[in-house]
Amino acid sequence: MQREEARRRAKELIGRMTVEEKAAQLKYDAPAVKRLDIPAYNWWNEGLHGVARAGCATIYPQAIAMAAAFDADLLRQAADQIATECRAKYNAFTKEGDCGIYKGLTLWSPNVNIFRDPRWGRGQETYGEDPYLTKKLGVAFVKGLQGDGRYLKTAACAKHFAVHSGPEAQRHEFDARASAKDMEETYLPAFEALVKEAGVEAVMGAYNRTNGEPCCASKTLIQEILRNKWGFQGHYVSDCWAIRDIHEHHKVTSTPEQSAAMALKAGCDLNCGNTYLRVLQAYYKGLVTEEDITCSAERLMTTRILLGMHSTDNEYDHIPYEKVECPEHLSTSEEMARKGIVLLKNDGVLPLDKSQLKTIGVIGPNADSRTALVGNYHGTATEYITLLRGILAEAGDEVRVLYSVGCHIEKDRCERLAWRQDRLSEARTVAKLSDVVIMNLGLNEFLEGEEGDTGNEYDSGDKQDLQLPLVQRELLEEITRIGKPVILCVSSGSALDLSYAQEHCAAVLQLWYPGARGGKSAADILFGRCSPSGKLPVTFYKNLDELPPFEDYSMKNRTYRYMRTEALYPFGYGLTYGTVEVLRVTAEKAKAGASLKIRIKNTGNVKTEEVLQVYIRNLDSAYADENYHLCGFRRIATEPGQEAELDICVEEREFTVVDEEGRRFRDGKRFRFYVGFHQPDHRSCLLSKSGVMQAEMECC
């Protein structure tokens, strides 16, 4: 359905409502208008990596894990499947008369904030630290959720507009000050792409202020940038209870009526929260007009009509409930997990050869933990395959598997009345009896996540540092001292300090939160059923010493584009079991941007998937990135000895720079491309034992 037709029908419906009925439609739990045959509708639903909080659904890997796959096509496929399950559940629930929270077709996903600081607990919800990667993956996800049918399959929502990326403890009162250059260069590109390239139906405002204005009542963000500059046509929704923050915490207004009026007049159409219960009082006091209320109600009704409300020809109405957790979707989830797991170190111990093993020790608080699989914003799975379960299935009757939890994930004992570290002796025993030890350490959604959702009261879901919890560090040190080969598998949604593991472990795998069946995918990699191919979407820093304060939103010394120190594991880094080389690169000017012809060859002895990466550096402009930035990537699979020719187009925008006033323009003639399977930095080349190829191009 064309938006013009939907808007016309919405205008007609809203035109038949009283001002009271229109005002009631602006709240997330919109009531029915029975005389107009409009059913009640709850706008609040989540689909970050599967339909969340509404019972059973396929739990895909957490967003940061899907980002590590560097596979936009597979992400779009996963998003399409999420939308299918959302429709299937919606169809079933509405037949049962259930239109409650988490049951609707408006999914408040994806989160395209930039993961600028590894302390941020919600960084796991994002696609990492790079604006280019974030926008490419975000566009793919939105297109998958919304579909290409006559109606919207579901309505996606780009959040949190804008700049929001911690600290969680201060988000209700914090003013994120970002320069015009950083806004245009880092914080806004993904949102712009989702509006212009993907036609995202909704945008959610952040809790914080940005440069002095509450994001849910910012005329600069909502009117000047989003609607006027980018041409956004959909609806704008507040984060939950964020409009209440305007008077209670930001202290920009004095009353709920003033906050409601400020947000509504700025263009915030929908309130997740209850402050818009005061819209009518604001109207009676003359703070808003009926036209203000009507405008937002029409936008919201347009979305509902685009989703197929009142239609008789909606193809999605017939999606059956049996699509939920169907084999095809579970297979995609497993594939995404395999592609997103990152091999950070391997001294040759991997892949494991079962014929050479009698006993495998599995140790760690995350090894048999369902919580370590899912991250935050998740549904419920019918079956969970933890790392331990995946290893047991792979080992079969051929290899004995011994298991110990080793320690609590954060507390100093597992049993309340026991001695401190009461599982340590068991873990040591397991390690001594094993030929190889697989440890699964890290975090979970109760240690990192959103303020209010975690058990992490001490920092509202954020991390205070990059260290594993003390009890886990002690366990790791004890087990590595025994002298057996240790393979460390890390469950987390963010970067940790793995310096000790890099020095003392035989191999290190970053599992992220790999989804409900992630243990099977991890076992596939451990035992060589496939070669690992994930790449880091974030920098793993050595420590926090070189990073600016968490509250500082300047990009100076942050992320691979601006950092001046050497990373422990750089953005874009990840090992495989094979060897693929770049043989030749040529760069030519194109109508818009450049065209790169790249020849690669699998020089190893195993089938290998790799992620080819292209970085660009402006050699002339004083406004260019301090280092360089990602401008292209392609996932490729090759057989041993196979050569392949790839064409990668570099868009015109990647040749632009941004000045201190936030103006984007072309500046400079000489550009250098770096092409390889990682960044061109010294650390990546050292860890990967491979370099990158360069090509230069001069533009007019």
Disulfide bonds with the S-S distance in Angstrom:
Cys240-Cys272 2.12
